[in-house]
Amino acid sequence: MTTSGSAAGTPSGVTAAMRLRGEHHWFEEPTQPPPRRYVIGLILAQFVFFVALLGPAIVGVGLKINSLVGAGVIAEDGAEGALAVLAGVGAACAVVANVVFGRLSDHTRSRWGRRRPWIVAGTSIMTVGLAVMGLAPSLLLATLGWGIAQIGANMTLAPFVATIADQVPRFRRGSITALLGIAQNVGILGGTYVAELFIDNIPVMFIGPSLLAIVAMVVFAFLLPDRVLPVSPPRMTLREWAETFWVDPRRYPDFALAWWSRFLVTLGSFMFTTFRFFFLQRELGLDEGETVRLITQSVLVYTLALVATAWIAGKVSDLLGRRKIFVWSSTMLFALGTVLLAGVSTETQFLLVEVLLGFAYGIYVGVDLALVTDVLPNPDDAGKDLGVFNIANALPQTLAPVIGGALIYVGAYPNYTLLLFVAGGSALAGAIVIFFIKGVR
């Protein structure tokens, strides 16, 4: 595999400076619907991958922290702080990995294509990291394992999502990204069931599904009609590598606005989900088993509501040629649901709010990625630009544990009311930003 070459191999008239400005085009933008085998492989691989990754993320991390508390490695009142450290380090690794490997996949000239090598290698590295985390006897090793897992996961996700820009024309993106969002969230549901099934065997919970994810991504790699770069891209300069983490907001304001919207929505979401395990224990008085059970139930009703709305929203968005109204309205509804969590006092109330959140997020995932793909600066740099965009997913996951952890300790501990109001305000700001995007209806 090679990721750089001499400028002599570039197409006539294409210079490094032009590439910096996003003016090169290695491939034509797709105009025909993608092969059915690609769509099926994409959806199934997404599902299995997120069973493997987000089962540990949503339930397994809390169980791992609790096991370290039980072993006397962490003090009981330090559980939230330990979780904040572990989640923050993992998210920081994700920020860097997503952008770097997105860029590398754009410039990879391999006989296996641009995306395939990274998709398979990343899933394997994720599995190693999850094994380290599941077996770790200390917070330090658990954090190291989670960091490795996030590097591998984002080595996979950056080129995986970039295949949408490679393979799917604009008029089908709403439908495809809606299916992808559904697969991701059904995968989350599957992950919580796996976590509940193996609640007494954390290593199996972490490692087993990830081995299946390797198989799923290998199959997807065979089904993916990945294209080989026709020439060797010019060797990248230090300046270009620095700009890997940057898209000029002055040249591409719509992309910048979409970035900020996703950042604010993700920050609001993860302020709660990072601490959901302990929120249910502290606020509703549940024990560990009851907490895992309720999280599984909540993810079930959330996912059912999401599935009911995501596909419809994506199809209607494609038919109408409109994105913005779906994104901002669903985000406002999501902000409302987040604030309502502050008032729940029973399991039934919590589940009802989760239905509302799932309904809102279903519309959001059905359309938002299509909007983002529509405002990409250059389809040939889709891996890099989506990597920059995914900083808006990963960076809030670094900040949310820190901000949320601090808010919980303001006033009377644990102050989850303050946390949820700030989270709701962040999501509302993310909705408002969408109004200012001009290049998408």
Number of C-alpha atoms within 10 A of each C-alpha: 11 12 18 15 17 12 16 12 13 18 15 7 7 17 17 18 11 11 18 14 14 15 15 20 14 17 12 9 16 15 12 12 14 17 13 10 13 20 21 14 19 26 20 19 27 27 25 26 29 25 29 31 26 22 24 28 20 24 25 28 24 23 20 24 23 20 16 21 18 12 12 10 14 18 14 13 9 12 16 24 16 22 24 24 18 24 23 25 20 23 26 20 21 28 26 21 25 31 27 21 27 31 25 22 29 24 26 25 23 18 14 16 20 25 32 26 20 25 26 23 17 24 32 22 21 29 28 19 25 30 24 21 30 23 17 18 15 17 20 14 16 24 23 20 25 30 25 23 28 31 27 29 27 29 32 30 26 33 31 25 22 24 21 26 23 23 22 22 17 20 18 20 26 33 22 24 26 28 23 25 27 26 24 24 27 24 25 28 28 23 31 30 22 23 27 21 12 15 19 11 12 20 19 18 26 31 23 15 22 26 18 18 26 24 17 21 27 19 16 25 24 14 17 21 19 18 17 15 17 12 16 20 25 19 14 17 10 9 9 15 12 9 14 19 19 15 20 12 12 9 11 14 18 23 25 20 21 23 23 19 26 26 24 23 26 22 29 30 22 20 28 22 16 25 22 18 23 22 19 22 15 14 15 15 14 18 13 16 12 13 21 26 16 18 22 23 18 23 24 23 21 26 27 19 21 27 25 15 22 28 25 18 23 30 20 17 26 19 13 9 14 17 26 21 15 20 26 24 17 23 28 21 20 29 27 20 21 27 20 20 22 17 13 16 13 12 14 12 13 20 21 17 23 25 21 21 26 28 24 27 25 30 29 27 29 34 33 26 24 25 25 20 23 20 20 21 21 19 26 23 24 26 33 30 27 27 32 25 28 24 24 22 23 26 20 26 29 24 20 26 29 18 17 26 24 15 20 19 15 13 9 8 10 18 19 25 16 18 25 26 18 22 26 30 19 21 27 23 19 28 26 14 18 24 13 13 16 12 12 15 12
